């Protein structure tokens, strides 16, 4: 029941898939792109909606986070943290750089009824050539572990600028 309620407000699978396809459809195809060196700051729309951060750690990993709000169980503030591995060799393109990423994460819901959750995130991102701008789409099935145990899911479409 909680999963259905969360999806009603936050996830519209067809709409998110169409948005992801449209954002990736503007991707031209294959060149070398400098990978981000600084941190990325932007926004994400979905569940949750808010500010998105990314801090690359080496060539193939990053810490990603979101501070935002979620409408399930009423309006709430939520913080997400993920550690992800990037595979940049799976989808070759002519300009820019596409990577598939995956990894574990955790979240805390701050409200009158706080919650803690763990999840696995899987996503795809596109880094534009010549501009330190990245668009991404991600999903994260998970489990709320406090105050009770139940299935959860998050998804988002976002944009980050790297400084």
N, C-alpha and C positions, 0 to 999 in steps of 0.2 A: 504494500500500500504506500509506504513512504517513497519507494522508488518511482511509482506511478505519479505521485504528487510532485516529486522533484522534476521529473521529465515533463510534466504538464507545463511548468513555468520556465524551465531552463533549456530543454532539449527538444528541438523540432528536427528529428533526424534528416528528413528530406531537405528542409531549408538549409541546415548546416552543410549537407553534402553538396547541394547546389552552390552555396556560397564558396565552399572550398574548391569546387571544380571551376567556378568562374574566376576565383583569385589565381588559380594555377593556369588557367587558359590564356592569360596574358603573358605567360613565360615564353620568351623566345627559346631557342635551343643552343649550345656548347661553347664555353670559353673558360679561361682561368680567372678565378675571382679570389681576391685577397680575403681570407677568413677574418672574422671580427677579432680584434685584439682587446678592445675595451669592454665596457658593459653595455647591454642593450636595455633601452627603456621605451615602453610603449603601452598599448592597451590590448585587452582581450574582450570579446563579446561572447556571451554564452553563459555557462554555468561553471565558474562565476564570471561576472562582468567586472572589470576593474583595471588596475595598473599591472602591467607585465614587466618583469625584469629577467635578464639573462646575463650570466657571467661565465664566459668561456674559461675552461680549465684545460689547458693543453690543446692539441689539435682535434681531439675527438670527443670531448666531454664538456658539459656545462652544468652549472647550477641554474635552474629556472625557478621563478617564483611569481606569485600573483597575490595582490592585496585587493580585495574587491568586496562585492556584495552578492548575496544569493537570495532568491525569493522563496525557496522552499522553507516551510515552517514560518512564514512571515519574513520581513526584511532582516537580514543578518550580515554582519561583517565576517569575512572569511579570509584566512591566510593559507596559501599553498606553497610548498617547497618540494622541488624534484631534483634528482641527480640523473642526468641522461647521457647516453652514448649516442653519437652521431655516426651514421653510415652514409657517406657522401658518394659512394661508388655505385649505388643501386639504380639511380635514375639519371642517366647522362642528359645534359641539355647543352645547347650551343652558347647561350649567354647566361650569366648568373650561375648559381650553384643550388642544387636541390639536395636536401638530406632527409633521410628517414631517421627518427630518433625514438628512443625507448628507455625506460628506467623506472625505478621506484620513487614513490613520493608520499608525502603526508600532508594533512590539512587540519586546521583548527577552526571551528565555527564559534564565533564570539557573539553570544546572545544571552537572553535570560535562561535558555536551556543549552549550554555549551556542548559541543561535540568534538571528538577527535576521530580522524579517519586515516587509513592507509590506502594507497592505490598504486596501480601500474599505469604509467602514461605511455602512449604511443602517438607519434605525430609525424608530420611532414612539414618542412619549411623551405622557403625559397629566398636566397640572398641575391639581391639585385647587383648587377655588374656596374661598377663606377659610383655607386651610392651605398653607404653603409645602412641599408634598409632591408628588413627581413619581414616576410609575411609567413604565417604559420596556421596550421589547423591541427588540433590534438584532441584525443579522447582518453578517458581514464576510468576504467572500471575499478571499483574499490569496495572496501568494507568499513563501515563506521564501527569503531571498537568501544567508544565511550559515549554516552552512558549505557547504550545497549548495542547489540550486534545486529547489523542489517546491511544489505547490499546497497551500494551507491554508484553513481556514474556522473562524470563531469565531461564537458566538451567545450571547446572554444575555438574561435577564429580571431586572429590578432595580427598586429603590426608592431615592429620594434625598430628603433633607430639606434645604431651603435656609436658610442662616443669614444 
